[in-house]
Amino acid sequence: MRLLIVDDHPMTRLGLMALLRGLDTAIEVEEASSLAAAEELAARDAKFDLILLDMNLPDVSGVAALQRIRAAFESAVISAVSANEDPDFIRAVIDAGAAGYIPKTTDGAVTLNALKLMLARGVYLPSQVLGAGPKANVEPPLRLTGRQLEVLQRLLQAKPNKVIARELGLAEGTVRAHVFAVYAALGLGDQLLLNKRAALMERAHRMGLVAALPALRADG
């Protein structure tokens, strides 16, 4: 497994490298101190399973940095790491395609579990976004077709429409139609939300869908 840490603070990179050894003894970790350095690795066709991206880099920061990393490493799982714990900022980062958001105050054990979840193609949302409320039961079953469930699963993996279209062999317009149906089924179709994908992930977590989705069945 190959991981990339993109952070301009050497001590932070060192700490993350020590923590990441808990994921896999055979792990390979690369470092980049800036977005430009990370993009140089992409230009050399370097491949990574997971990228930990600091949200406050010196050359490019925030959502703009995430978008460029996503473009450079399309197949990688990307986790944002930041000292910023503002819920609106977290939602914006998730909506831009991060598979998770780990505040720098997060406990090491929680961080490892979050990374394992993301590597399993789940989405990690910190308590600042999820809140402490109990999750609802997934009853009655969602009224989605099998194809729409496939789209929902990929939305919860933070995949953009073009990647979903390629994986499912569909036109992007068809994927957009399925995405609209998924939003409607989860009660988000009529809401004008700036961070709609983040809202979808929050709703899915609260409904218990993240754990239950692989077991859900629907008529074609």
Salt bridges, closest charged atoms under 4 A:
ASP7 OD1 - HIS9 ND1 3.45
ASP7 OD2 - LYS104 NZ 3.53
ASP8 OD1 - HIS9 ND1 3.34
GLU28 OE1 - ARG2 NE 3.32
GLU30 OE2 - ARG2 NH2 3.07
GLU31 OE1 - ARG13 NE 2.69
GLU39 OE1 - ARG68 NH2 2.72
ASP45 OD1 - LYS47 NZ 3.15
ASP54 OD1 - LYS104 NZ 3.48
GLU74 OE1 - LYS162 NZ 3.71
GLU74 OE2 - ARG166 NH2 2.63
ASP88 OD1 - ARG91 NH1 3.19
GLU150 OE1 - ARG147 NH1 2.92
GLU167 OE1 - ARG154 NE 2.87
GLU167 OE2 - LYS159 NZ 2.90
GLU202 OE2 - ARG91 NE 2.70
GLU202 OE1 - ARG206 NH1 3.59
